[in-house]
Amino acid sequence: MFEVYFNQKRDLLVLWKGSAVPVLGSRGKWRKSKKRVIKVSDEIKSAVETQGYYVRRLRDHQQRPV
C-alpha cells in the first residue's frame, strides 16, 4: 500500500506505507491524505521502487486543455 501527501502548493508525494517523508528542498510541510491508496499507476510504482518516493505538481496536470 501507499501513502499520499500534499503540501501548501498542492504538490503530490507518494511513498510506501510506513516510509519516512524525505526532505525535498523548501516545498513546505506535507500533510497526509486521509484516503487509502492501494493501487497506483505503473509510472508511480516504478518511481517509488527506484527513488523511494514520487513527487508531482498537481497544478501542471490539472490545467490541461480538454
C-alpha positions in Angstrom: 0.0 0.0 0.0 1.0 3.6 -0.5 0.7 6.8 1.4 -0.2 10.1 -0.3 0.8 13.5 1.0 0.0 17.1 -0.2 1.8 20.4 0.6 0.6 24.0 0.6 1.4 24.3 -3.1 -0.7 21.3 -3.8 2.2 19.1 -4.8 1.7 15.3 -4.6 4.1 13.0 -2.8 3.7 9.2 -2.9 5.6 6.8 -0.5 5.5 3.2 0.6 3.3 2.8 3.7 5.5 3.4 6.8 8.3 5.2 5.0 9.7 8.5 6.3 8.9 11.7 4.4 12.1 12.8 2.5 13.5 16.3 2.8 12.7 17.8 -0.6 14.1 21.3 -0.5 11.8 24.1 0.6 8.5 22.7 -0.7 6.7 23.3 2.7 5.1 20.9 5.1 3.5 17.7 3.8 0.0 16.7 5.0 -1.1 13.1 4.8 -4.2 12.4 2.7 -7.0 10.7 4.6 -7.9 8.4 1.7 -6.4 4.9 1.4 -4.4 4.2 -1.7 -3.9 0.5 -2.6 -3.1 0.7 -6.3 -1.1 3.4 -8.3 -0.1 3.7 -11.9 3.0 1.8 -13.2 4.9 5.1 -13.6 4.4 6.0 -9.9 5.1 2.5 -8.7 8.4 2.3 -10.6 9.5 5.7 -9.3 8.7 4.7 -5.7 10.6 1.5 -6.2 13.7 3.2 -7.6 13.8 6.5 -5.7 11.7 5.7 -2.6 9.2 8.4 -3.5 7.3 10.1 -6.3 6.6 13.9 -6.5 4.4 15.7 -9.0 3.0 19.2 -9.2 -0.8 18.9 -9.4 -1.3 22.4 -10.8 0.5 21.4 -14.1 -1.6 18.3 -14.7 -5.0 19.9 -13.9 -4.6 22.8 -16.4 -4.6 20.6 -19.5 -6.9 21.7 -22.3 -9.9 19.5 -22.9 
